[in-house]
């Protein structure tokens, strides 16, 4: 199902229609489209996964090394409880944090969303972005990620997003979106300066 919105052009040039599909993100404004949506690179999960493997290995070693006796069941249960708590803290929370961190580029803004329980969001209009660059270490080059640096006018000044997958492609896409937004804004200003035909 498609919902259609109609909007009158400011210079009286008729009506402009925007089609919004059922899967449309309601947090986008009419006419805005999502171009790229991504999470931090999977390398952010390497440390927590390795920690999880170490915790499970330690639990298994503890189960084997606990001598049999009348208190062995209680000691094994205590070791299992400690391992589960450590896994929840050391593996589950980082995975949830990775999953709930989202970087999105739209045709109008750059959106940043973070937080597992309490959510934090930041939107930077493309018209405020003044520079886009990236950095890649040798390891980042091997893994296909890097750090995206976005400079903007106003309160955000410089935004550094580490561990962005395909950072070169994302950087060039963001640069193109910023240029498209500047052209769109310039066209709007020219259209506003047109004399009213009435």
C-alpha positions as CSV (number, residue, x, y, z in Angstrom):
1,X,0.0,0.0,0.0
2,X,1.3,3.5,-0.9
3,X,0.2,6.7,0.8
4,X,0.5,9.8,-1.3
5,X,1.0,13.3,0.1
6,X,0.5,16.4,-2.0
7,X,2.1,19.7,-1.3
8,X,1.7,23.0,-3.0
9,X,4.8,24.5,-4.5
10,X,5.7,27.8,-2.9
11,X,5.8,29.7,-6.2
12,X,2.4,28.5,-7.3
13,X,3.7,26.0,-9.8
14,X,1.1,23.3,-8.9
15,X,1.2,20.4,-6.5
16,X,4.1,18.1,-5.8
17,X,3.4,14.6,-4.8
18,X,5.4,12.3,-2.5
19,X,4.7,8.6,-2.3
20,X,5.4,7.0,1.0
21,X,5.3,3.2,1.2
22,X,4.1,1.1,4.1
23,X,7.6,0.3,5.1
24,X,8.4,4.1,5.3
25,X,10.3,5.2,8.4
26,X,7.9,7.6,10.1
27,X,10.9,9.6,11.5
28,X,11.7,10.8,8.0
29,X,10.1,13.9,6.7
30,X,8.0,13.9,3.6
31,X,10.2,13.7,0.6
32,X,13.3,12.5,2.6
33,X,14.7,9.1,1.7
34,X,17.2,6.9,3.5
35,X,20.3,6.4,1.5
36,X,22.6,4.4,3.8
37,X,21.9,2.9,7.2
38,X,24.6,0.9,9.0
39,X,26.0,-0.2,12.3
40,X,29.6,0.0,13.5
41,X,32.0,-2.5,11.9
42,X,31.9,-6.1,13.2
43,X,35.4,-5.6,14.6
44,X,33.9,-3.9,17.6
45,X,32.6,-7.3,18.6
46,X,35.9,-9.2,18.4
47,X,37.0,-8.3,21.9
48,X,33.6,-9.2,23.6
49,X,33.5,-12.5,21.6
50,X,37.0,-13.4,22.7
51,X,36.1,-12.5,26.2
52,X,33.1,-14.8,26.0
53,X,35.2,-17.7,24.7
54,X,37.7,-17.2,27.6
55,X,34.8,-17.1,30.1
56,X,33.3,-20.4,28.8
57,X,36.8,-22.0,28.7
58,X,37.3,-20.9,32.3
59,X,33.9,-22.3,33.3
60,X,34.7,-25.7,31.7
61,X,38.1,-25.8,33.3
62,X,36.5,-25.0,36.7
63,X,33.9,-27.7,36.2
64,X,36.7,-30.2,35.6
65,X,39.0,-29.0,38.4
66,X,36.4,-28.8,41.1
67,X,36.9,-32.0,43.1
68,X,34.0,-34.3,43.6
69,X,32.5,-34.3,47.0
70,X,29.4,-33.2,48.9
71,X,29.9,-29.5,48.1
72,X,30.9,-30.0,44.4
73,X,27.3,-29.3,43.1
74,X,27.1,-26.0,45.0
75,X,30.6,-25.0,43.8
76,X,29.7,-25.9,40.2
77,X,26.5,-24.0,40.4
78,X,28.3,-20.9,41.8
79,X,30.9,-21.1,39.0
80,X,28.1,-21.4,36.4
81,X,26.2,-18.4,37.9
82,X,29.4,-16.3,37.8
83,X,30.1,-17.3,34.2
84,X,26.5,-16.4,33.2
85,X,26.8,-13.0,34.8
86,X,30.2,-12.3,33.2
87,X,28.8,-13.4,29.8
88,X,25.9,-11.1,30.2
89,X,28.2,-8.2,31.1
90,X,31.1,-9.0,28.8
91,X,29.3,-10.3,25.7
92,X,25.5,-9.6,25.6
93,X,25.7,-5.9,26.5
94,X,28.4,-5.0,23.9
95,X,26.4,-6.9,21.2
96,X,23.2,-5.0,22.2
97,X,25.2,-1.7,22.1
98,X,26.6,-2.6,18.7
99,X,23.1,-3.6,17.4
100,X,21.4,-0.4,18.7
101,X,24.1,2.0,17.4
102,X,23.0,3.2,14.0
103,X,24.4,5.7,11.5
104,X,22.1,6.8,8.7
105,X,22.5,9.1,5.8
106,X,19.3,10.5,4.3
107,X,18.7,13.0,1.5
108,X,18.4,15.7,4.1
109,X,20.5,14.8,7.1
110,X,23.0,12.5,8.9
111,X,21.3,10.7,11.8
112,X,23.1,9.1,14.7
113,X,21.3,6.8,17.2
114,X,22.8,5.1,20.2
115,X,21.7,3.5,23.4
116,X,20.4,0.1,24.6
117,X,17.8,1.2,27.2
118,X,17.9,5.0,27.0
119,X,18.2,6.2,23.4
120,X,20.2,9.2,22.3
121,X,19.8,10.7,18.9
122,X,21.5,13.4,16.9
123,X,20.6,14.8,13.5
124,X,23.0,17.0,11.5
125,X,21.4,18.7,8.5
126,X,23.4,18.2,5.3
127,X,23.4,22.0,4.8
128,X,25.5,22.4,8.0
129,X,28.2,19.9,7.0
130,X,31.4,21.7,5.9
131,X,33.9,18.9,5.5
132,X,33.9,15.1,5.2
133,X,37.1,13.0,5.6
134,X,38.2,9.6,6.7
135,X,41.2,7.8,8.3
136,X,42.2,4.2,7.9
137,X,44.9,2.4,9.8
138,X,46.6,-0.6,8.2
139,X,44.3,-3.0,10.2
140,X,41.3,-0.9,9.1
141,X,42.4,-1.3,5.5
142,X,42.5,-5.1,5.9
143,X,39.1,-5.2,7.5
144,X,37.4,-2.7,5.3
145,X,36.5,0.0,7.8
146,X,37.8,3.3,9.2
147,X,37.0,6.5,11.0
148,X,34.7,9.0,9.4
149,X,35.3,12.6,10.4
150,X,32.5,15.1,9.7
151,X,32.9,18.8,10.4
152,X,29.8,21.0,10.6
153,X,28.9,24.6,11.4
154,X,27.3,25.1,14.7
155,X,27.3,23.2,18.0
156,X,28.5,19.9,16.7
157,X,31.8,21.2,15.2
158,X,33.5,17.9,14.6
159,X,31.9,14.5,14.7
160,X,34.2,11.4,14.8
161,X,32.6,8.1,14.0
162,X,35.1,5.2,14.6
163,X,34.8,1.8,13.0
164,X,32.5,2.7,10.1
165,X,32.3,-0.1,7.5
166,X,33.2,0.8,3.9
167,X,34.3,4.2,5.2
168,X,35.6,5.4,1.8
169,X,32.2,4.7,0.1
170,X,30.3,6.2,3.0
171,X,32.5,9.3,2.9
172,X,32.0,9.8,-0.9
173,X,28.2,9.2,-0.5
174,X,28.0,11.8,2.2
175,X,30.0,14.3,0.2
176,X,27.7,13.8,-2.8
177,X,24.6,14.2,-0.6
178,X,26.0,17.4,0.8
179,X,26.7,18.7,-2.7
180,X,23.1,17.7,-3.8
181,X,21.7,19.5,-0.8
182,X,23.6,22.7,-1.6
183,X,22.3,22.5,-5.2
184,X,18.8,21.9,-4.0
185,X,19.0,24.9,-1.6
186,X,20.4,27.1,-4.3
187,X,17.5,26.1,-6.6
188,X,15.0,26.8,-3.9
189,X,16.5,30.3,-3.3
190,X,16.3,31.0,-7.1
191,X,12.7,29.8,-7.2
192,X,11.8,32.0,-4.3
193,X,13.2,35.1,-6.1
194,X,11.0,34.5,-9.2
195,X,8.4,37.2,-9.5
196,X,4.8,36.2,-8.8
197,X,3.0,35.8,-12.2
198,X,-0.2,37.3,-10.8
